[in-house]
């Protein structure tokens, strides 16, 4: 079985709904995964904008692979996800907010063979470094957004 990441809010390559952007309520979209590789101990999520030099919109780690999904609006919920610092300087989800044109947003879910110990609110680079030699799989979902569209 292939490791996949999906959302009921948008399809692969589709437009991310306004509610999940800076023009809407800026709530994290629902995500679901299946087919995590054998030996997956934890998951890490990094969402970035490759059209803005990899600007980071969300970092989460220590996600239970058995859960199978993250509900809409899970970011910022007390006692919820272990989240990191995004490119806006905030902890948690910061939705798409491109300055011009249509941008792509890559939701990358890393399957790890360990549960790395990360403290405080790690950056995407810190999560990538902790995951570097422990990634056993990756699932990606890409959405797009254009302001005013």
C-alpha positions, 0 to 999 in steps of 0.5 A: 500500500502506498503512503498517501495524504489527502484532504476533504477540503481540497484535492491534489493540485486543487484550490485551498478553500478560503476558510483555510487562508489569511483571507478567511478564518485561517483554520488548519484543513482536515488531513488524512493519511493511509499506508504509513510504512511498516516501522513508522513510530511517529509522523511530522508535518511541514507545510511550505510554499515553494513559490515563496522560497519555501516559506513555512506555514505549519510545522507539527511533530510527534503525530500518532501514525495510528490516528489516521487523520487530523481534524479541521481546526486542530492547530492551536487547540490546547493539549492537541498537536505538538507544533512548531514555529512557522514563517510568520513567527507564530506557533501553529498553522498560518494559512496561505496568504500569497502577495500576488499570483497563484502559489502552491502549498506543499503539505509533506507528511514524514513517516519516522522510525523514531519519535524525535525529542523536540522541545519548545516550538521547533522550526521546520529546519529543526524537524527536518534535521531530527528526521534526516536519518529516520524518514522511512516514507513521505506523503505529499499533498499540494494545494493552490491559492490565489488571493481574491480568487 
